[in-house]
Amino acid sequence: GRMRGSKKLEIVAALDASGANAAFAAEHGLRFTMDWDELIGDRAVEAIILCTPHFPQTRQVFAAAAAGKHIFCDSPMAASRADSERWAAACGSAGVILGFGHERRFEPAAELRRMVKEGVLGTILHVEAQFSRDESTGDPEESWRALRAASGLTALGEDLAELCLDLFGPIAEVHAQEAGPASNLPNGHVASVRMRFASGATGSLNSIPATPLYIGMTVFGSEGWLEIRNQGHRPGLTTLTYQSRKGYADTVELEWEDAVCANLDAFADAIEKGSGYPVAHGTFADAAMFDAIRQSAARNMPVHIIKSSSGTRRRPVAAIA
């Protein structure tokens, strides 16, 4: 329903292996099928949106790429770095675009990105990011967010982690710790990750799956700091607070933007115009980081990803559920 107003992408068909969403598809005028082969064999369908758990996705990505379909994965990354590299190779060989549901790049956090990229904050010294909410405690155990292998941070903080990579560059080292459990899900642990970027900046990512909603990021630089807080997970205002080293301070409220639609429109632009899709280039570094987070949490010790280099500045679519 949210994509009805899009002038770039039209959802024409839906697939659900159980048939549970047949009524929803009919309500929105979508052709419904339970046959995967029928869908990817349809030449009228140019792209596939995968809304499936991690465990079947590698097989689905390979099949869709082999059929020449562009692929958008609603869950933000493959289950491992190795899977991500295999996805990239398959899609590259087939010449199809691979998109991901990293929506933070398309929310009002874009203003944070602008100020960081333009050097308003000076040299970036430290970043703190958190995505915590108790809504996930109701997720079914087969949901990708509930997978123990994904870690608590993957369940809630993957978008913020990807935004950190985009804003501040490669991460050299992580030290992850888990506590809890804070919910009855397999991955319902409090997760905290300390990071060191290749630039020399430091950071932290935190996720608490059993507390009221809190989404925020604070960036500290040599010339000031900036905090951005979402007042809601979906439609709602975002508060941005800026403090300059010279004493200037300001707080503004930014209107909600439909980041899901903006992301899918960018995906459609990449297909139609051949323009670069803004998320894909960072996705595999994202998977490498989460591999390191899992290893670090299991060992309770820092894990190196890359060597630090301190001082460097750093179209028609079918939905599958």
C-alpha positions in Angstrom: 0.0 0.0 0.0 2.8 2.4 0.8 4.2 2.2 -2.8 1.0 3.1 -4.5 2.1 6.6 -5.0 5.5 5.7 -6.5 6.1 6.8 -10.0 9.1 4.6 -10.3 8.1 1.2 -9.1 4.9 -0.9 -9.3 4.3 -3.9 -7.2 2.3 -6.3 -9.4 2.5 -9.7 -7.7 3.0 -11.3 -4.3 4.1 -14.8 -3.2 3.6 -16.5 0.1 4.4 -20.1 0.6 1.7 -20.6 3.2 -1.1 -18.6 1.4 -1.6 -16.6 4.6 -1.4 -13.3 2.8 -3.7 -14.1 -0.2 -6.4 -11.8 1.2 -4.0 -8.9 1.7 -2.8 -9.3 -1.9 -6.4 -9.3 -3.2 -7.1 -6.2 -1.2 -4.3 -4.4 -2.9 -5.0 -5.7 -6.4 -2.0 -8.0 -6.6 -1.7 -11.3 -8.4 -1.1 -13.9 -5.7 0.9 -17.1 -6.1 2.4 -19.8 -4.0 4.7 -20.9 -6.8 8.2 -19.5 -6.7 9.2 -20.9 -10.2 6.1 -19.3 -11.7 7.0 -15.9 -10.3 10.7 -15.8 -11.3 9.8 -17.2 -14.7 7.4 -14.3 -15.4 9.2 -12.0 -17.9 6.9 -9.1 -16.9 8.5 -9.0 -13.5 11.7 -7.1 -13.5 12.6 -7.2 -9.8 11.9 -9.2 -6.6 11.5 -7.9 -3.1 12.5 -10.6 -0.6 10.8 -10.3 2.8 11.9 -13.7 4.0 14.1 -15.0 6.9 17.8 -15.3 6.3 18.0 -19.1 5.9 16.4 -19.4 2.4 17.7 -16.1 1.1 21.0 -17.3 -0.5 19.1 -19.9 -2.5 16.4 -17.3 -3.5 19.0 -14.7 -4.4 20.9 -17.2 -6.7 17.6 -18.2 -8.4 16.4 -14.7 -8.9 19.8 -13.5 -10.2 19.9 -16.5 -12.6 16.5 -15.5 -13.9 17.7 -11.9 -14.5 15.6 -10.3 -11.8 17.0 -7.4 -9.8 16.8 -8.2 -6.0 15.8 -6.1 -3.0 16.2 -7.7 0.4 14.0 -6.3 3.1 16.2 -7.8 5.8 19.3 -5.8 5.7 22.1 -8.3 5.1 23.1 -11.9 4.5 23.7 -14.1 7.5 27.4 -14.0 7.0 30.2 -12.3 5.2 30.8 -15.4 3.1 27.1 -15.4 2.0 27.3 -11.7 1.2 30.3 -12.3 -1.1 28.5 -15.1 -2.8 25.5 -12.8 -3.3 27.6 -10.1 -4.8 29.3 -12.5 -7.2 26.0 -14.0 -8.4 24.4 -10.6 -8.9 27.5 -9.2 -10.6 27.7 -12.1 -13.0 24.0 -11.7 -13.8 24.2 -8.0 -14.2 21.4 -7.3 -11.7 21.1 -4.7 -8.9 21.2 -5.9 -5.3 19.4 -3.6 -2.9 19.0 -3.8 0.9 16.5 -2.4 3.5 18.9 0.0 5.2 16.4 2.8 5.6 18.5 5.1 7.9 20.1 6.7 4.9 16.8 7.9 3.7 15.4 9.3 6.9 16.0 12.8 8.4 19.4 11.4 9.4 20.3 12.7 6.0 20.8 16.1 7.6 23.3 14.5 10.1 25.1 13.0 7.1 25.3 16.4 5.4 26.8 18.1 8.4 29.3 15.3 8.9 30.3 15.1 5.2 30.7 18.9 4.9 33.0 19.0 8.0 30.6 21.1 10.2 31.7 19.0 13.2 35.4 19.1 12.4 37.4 15.9 12.9 35.1 13.1 14.0 36.2 11.8 17.4 33.4 9.5 18.7 29.9 8.3 17.8 27.2 6.7 20.0 24.2 5.0 18.5 21.3 3.1 19.9 18.2 1.3 18.7 16.2 -0.3 21.5 12.5 -1.3 21.6 10.4 -3.9 23.3 8.2 -4.5 20.2 10.5 -7.3 19.1 9.5 -9.4 22.0 6.4 -10.3 20.1 8.2 -11.4 16.9 7.8 -15.1 16.0 10.7 -17.3 16.6 11.1 -18.0 12.8 11.5 -14.3 12.2 15.0 -13.3 10.9 15.1 -10.8 13.8 14.8 -13.7 16.3 17.7 -15.7 15.0 20.3 -16.3 17.7 23.0 -16.3 15.1 22.1 -12.8 14.2 22.9 -11.4 17.6 20.8 -8.9 19.5 22.4 -6.0 17.7 21.5 -7.4 14.3 17.9 -7.6 15.4 17.6 -3.9 16.1 20.7 -2.0 15.3 21.7 -3.1 11.9 20.6 0.1 10.2 22.5 2.3 12.6 25.6 0.1 12.2 25.4 0.5 8.4 24.9 4.3 8.8 28.1 4.4 10.9 30.0 2.6 8.1 28.6 5.1 5.6 29.4 8.2 7.7 32.7 7.3 9.3 34.3 4.7 7.1 35.7 1.2 7.7 35.7 -0.3 11.3 39.1 -1.6 12.4 38.1 -3.4 15.6 35.0 -4.3 17.6 34.5 -5.6 21.1 31.0 -6.9 21.6 29.4 -8.0 24.9 26.0 -9.4 25.6 23.9 -9.5 28.8 20.5 -10.7 29.6 18.5 -12.3 28.2 16.1 -9.4 28.2 13.3 -11.1 26.2 12.2 -14.7 25.4 13.6 -14.6 21.9 16.7 -16.6 21.0 18.6 -13.4 20.4 16.8 -11.3 23.1 20.0 -10.2 24.8 21.2 -6.7 25.6 24.0 -6.1 23.1 26.8 -3.5 23.4 29.6 -3.0 20.9 32.6 -0.8 21.3 34.2 0.1 17.9 37.4 1.7 16.6 37.3 3.1 13.1 40.2 3.0 10.7 40.3 6.8 11.0 41.1 6.5 14.7 37.7 7.6 15.9 35.8 5.5 18.4 32.2 4.5 18.8 29.6 2.4 20.5 26.4 0.7 19.4 23.8 -0.5 21.8 20.6 -2.5 21.6 18.1 -3.3 24.4 15.2 -5.5 23.2 13.1 -5.0 26.4 12.8 -1.3 26.9 10.5 1.4 25.4 11.5 2.7 22.0 14.7 4.7 21.8 16.4 5.4 18.5 19.3 7.9 18.4 22.8 8.8 17.3 25.2 11.4 18.7 28.3 12.4 16.9 31.1 14.2 18.7 33.7 16.2 16.7 36.5 18.7 17.3 34.2 21.6 16.4 30.9 20.5 17.9 28.5 17.7 18.5 25.2 16.7 16.9 22.4 14.5 18.3 19.5 13.0 16.3 16.6 11.3 18.0 13.6 9.6 16.4 10.4 10.2 18.3 8.8 7.2 16.7 9.8 4.1 14.8 7.3 4.9 12.0 5.6 8.3 11.3 6.7 10.9 13.8 9.0 13.8 14.2 12.8 13.6 14.5 14.7 16.0 16.8 18.1 17.3 15.8 20.3 19.1 18.3 23.5 20.9 17.4 26.1 22.4 19.7 29.0 24.3 18.2 32.4 24.7 19.9 31.9 28.5 19.4 28.8 28.5 21.6 26.0 28.4 19.0 23.3 25.9 19.8 20.1 24.9 18.0 17.3 22.3 18.2 15.0 21.6 15.2 12.2 19.1 14.5 12.3 17.4 11.2 9.2 16.0 9.5 8.9 12.2 9.0 9.8 11.0 5.5 8.8 7.5 4.2 12.3 6.0 4.1 11.1 2.6 2.8 9.5 4.2 -0.3 12.6 6.5 -0.8 14.9 3.4 -0.6 12.8 1.4 -3.1 12.6 4.5 -5.4 16.4 4.7 -5.4 16.5 1.0 -6.2 14.2 1.6 -9.2 16.3 4.5 -10.3 19.4 2.3 -10.2 17.6 -0.2 -12.5 16.1 2.3 -14.9 18.9 4.9 -15.2 21.9 2.8 -14.3 22.6 5.3 -11.5 24.6 4.0 -8.5 22.4 2.4 -5.8 23.6 4.2 -2.6 23.4 1.3 -0.1 25.0 -1.7 -1.9 28.6 -0.6 -1.7 28.7 -0.7 2.1 26.6 -3.8 2.6 29.5 -6.3 2.5 31.6 -4.4 5.0 28.5 -4.5 7.1 28.4 -8.3 6.9 32.1 -8.4 7.8 31.5 -6.2 10.8 28.7 -8.5 12.1 30.8 -11.6 11.6 33.3 -9.9 13.9 30.6 -8.9 16.4 29.4 -12.5 16.6 33.0 -13.7 17.2 33.7 -11.0 19.7 30.6 -11.7 21.7 31.3 -15.4 21.8 34.9 -14.9 22.9 34.3 -11.8 25.0 37.4 -10.1 23.5 38.2 -7.6 20.8 38.2 -8.8 17.2 40.3 -7.0 14.5 38.6 -6.4 11.1 41.2 -4.3 9.3 44.4 -2.6 10.4 43.9 0.9 11.7 45.3 3.8 9.7 44.8 6.6 12.2 44.9 10.0 10.6 43.2 9.1 7.4 39.9 11.0 6.8 38.5 9.3 6.7 10.6 -1.2 -12.1 7.6 -4.0 -11.9 8.3 -5.8 -8.7 7.1 -8.9 -6.9 7.1 -9.1 -3.1 8.1 -12.4 -1.5 7.2 -13.2 2.1 
